[in-house]
Amino acid sequence: MFLNYYKVRKMAKMKQLLLVLIIPLLATGYVHSQVVINEIMAANDGVVFSPNGDNSDYIELYNTSSSPVSLYGYTLTDNTNSPNKFVFPLNAFIPAYGYVMVWLDSDTNNVVDFHATFNLSGSDGELVALYRYGVRVDYVAFGFQIPDKTLSRIPTGTGTWKLGNATPGEPNTSVTMGNPMALRINEWMATNSSGDDWLEIYNPRTNGPVDMSLMYFTSMKMDGSGDTATSIIPPLSFINSNAFLQLLCDKHPEKGANHLDFALSSTYGETTSLYLSNRLTLVDRVAFGPQIRNISMGRLPDGSTNIVYFLSGRATPEESNFIPITNLVVNEVLAHTDPPLEDAIEFYNTTSNQVDISGWWLSNEEDNPYKYRIPTNTIIPAFGYKVFYEYQFNVGANAFNLNSAHGDEICLFAANSDGSLTGYRLAKDFGASENGVSLGRYVKSTGGTDLVPMSSLSFTTNPLYYVTKDDPPSYIGLFRLGTGAPNPYPLVGPVVFSEIMYHPPDINGTNDDIYNEYIELNNISSNSTPLYSTADNAPAQYTNTWHLRGEVDFDFPQGIVMPPNGKVLIVNFDPVANPTQLTSFCQKYGIATNTPMFGPYKGKLSNRSATIELYKPDPVQLPPHPDAGYVPYIFVEKVKYEDRNLWPTNADGGGYSLHRFNYNGYANDVTNWFSALPTPGIGFFPPSIQTQPSNQTVSVGGTANFSVIATGSYLRYQWYFNGMLLVNSTNSVLAIQNVDTNNAGNYWVVVSNAAGSVTSEIAVLTIATGAKPEFAIPTIQTDGTIQLILKGTEGQAYAIDASTNLIDWVLLITITNTNSSVSIMDFTTNAPKKFYRSRVVQ
């Protein structure tokens, strides 16, 4: 009995001991596993692509053993409270010393690659945990990451976590690291109306990536209190070379790795310091006094000792600090070229003083200024131009050209004589462009500017040097002689926005009527325009159709062709699948149900302000082009409407739509839009006079009738007399009865609608005061006829009527006086009595 009791007690103690030993292992995550997390991509900007062609983040597992391992029972998660976010299927396994990829893109699993539904944050930091039958077997927590770099075990499967290169399914490789002592607190904002306080860390381009793990911040207010706040950067947090990292000073480090445990004082100012992880070695320190709301402060140029204020709206968190160059603008860019053309960049001096840009840097990357050094003695004259050609900037070790398929940017950096940057910069980005078409600066009526396709090239004023894409390749030398010129009018059409109904009247006064919105397009050319690519450089080009982008997204169906001067509507419902709504829409606007109509678009038109853009496909890029298979989309036009700032307000829920004044005019300008009653698919036409009012000569007491025939939508008429508005004279016909000499003068009419107005020619009313006819005493001739002698005004037309009862009158003759009197004979005299009258004919 004693022995048995002893054995029971001993086994109980062993169970307790096992519990004591096992629980810490589970808590620390060090349970041994043959399968480990090996590589993590949390900020994939396109360095690698998943099997389905997405630039997804991923988690790579590695089998450290010499035998295949079944993955059944293994799970992955980014939340330890929910370990089964991704569960490997029953037949999943990992080869000996092999890899398995889990792409974070929600696609369908296959036997080689797997797809999880959760995502990782490369800015806030995350954790990744691997479980087997509910027991955590591997785990890593990390902070902010560098785009296109990975968190990798070095060496593969067994080493410590380091910054690595993307090597999915292959052995890991490490990245050469930079010196953390080169980091600088580069910019800060202590009172930010739009969000939290923040500071920015800068890692110079000459330094490699830096591991900021456990680096230590202190910040002390300048109020004399001596209180110091501290914050620690989480492990495995990295900043790239030539990079800017924004850290939010919101006292909430639990929100993510880029949140610090203190705020900045704008009232007193701060002394903020950055230390290495030993908390002793000072890396950088800035001290500043009281700050102004929404005004940032920082180093100019980046990383220097020169501290400046940046004006409101000029803060550049996570971007290079700069002060804009204001006396120069990018005036014209040509990026899509074949001989005799080449890439060209034109600058314009907007001031009355010359600008010396000798030694400055020209580049197509804000983060890489040092590409083309502008030669000495390069001066842009007052209100003058300077053109740089590809043969100049596309040479040498830092050569560049402009990307026409994806678009690019133009960057001009002011520099000292030794080439060092001063912090002044001009930058302008642009989209894709078609062959031989430049993008030029267009100044709108409000003073704002757009960079849009131009109707012709304008790099020269000399017609001998004017070259187009259709000229022989040998003309490239002439093209390079251009020194700049004013821009022509923008390229408009062939398809344009013609009408926008962005806010129909609310339903019951409260509910947004999204299904009666629409966008109308018009083909302003005399030719049919296919809304798809017609390029013959690759098969199936017709599948690349025109797009609407901006506030709403819509891709036109295949095969749509707009006839000359034709219209189409894009609506917020499917006119094929929803015939009930189609009928309701057509009844509301009084149009036929067969009106060309497509939809639905994604999103809705804002009731306040929105940008709508139209794009067309360019030919697909072909090998050996590095973008082979890519379809560039070319900007056609855009409009940014508003319900304020000179835009008509009654289009905002008042039952009116926006109509375009001039289809051939630039779209994105408030002066080219007006509000009027909606005419979807029909068009709102400006007034035009077809028949002018004619001169009138009327006797005193007679009636004058002026009329005009005009065409247009919703016409209004207003008649004028000798410069004075005639009250209540608002019809196409003006009748003046019982005229007298006061009515003589000039009459005209103004015909108008919301699209504009047109004034008629002047019609003159003459009062014929001497035109009243008079009869001499009639005489009976020997043959029984009666002779009438009529006196009147020479050149005046008269009618002679006869009657036997003074009630029924019969016209005898209409004559025009050629002398002071006219003799008329009446041969019908069989009545017992007869009466005659004469009247003026108008």
LINZI-V846824 format. One line per field, one symbol per residue. burial: + if it has 16 or more other C-alpha atoms within 10 Angstrom, else -. Layout:
burial = ???
//
This chain:
burial = ----------------------------+-+--+++++++++++---+++----++++++++++----+++-++++++-+--++-++++--++++++++++++++-+-----++++-+++++++++-+++++--++++++-+++++++++++++-++---++++++++--++++--++-++++++++++++----+++++++++--++++++++++++++++------+++++++++++++++++++++++-+--++++++++++++-+++++++++-----++-+-+--++-++++++++++---+-++----+++++++++---+++++++++++-++++++++++++----+-++++++++++--++++++----+++--+++++++--++-----++++++++++++++++-----+++++++--+++++-+++++++--------++++++++++----+++++-----++--+++++++++-+++++++++++++++++------++++++++++++++---++++++------++-+++++++++++++-----++++++++++++++-----++--++----------++++++-++++--++++++++++++---------+++++++++-+++---+++++++-+++++++-+++++++++++++++++++-+++++++--+++-+++++-+++++++-+-++-+++++++--------+++++----++--++-++++++++++--+++++++++++--+++-+----------++++++++--++++++++------------++---+--+-----------+++++--
//
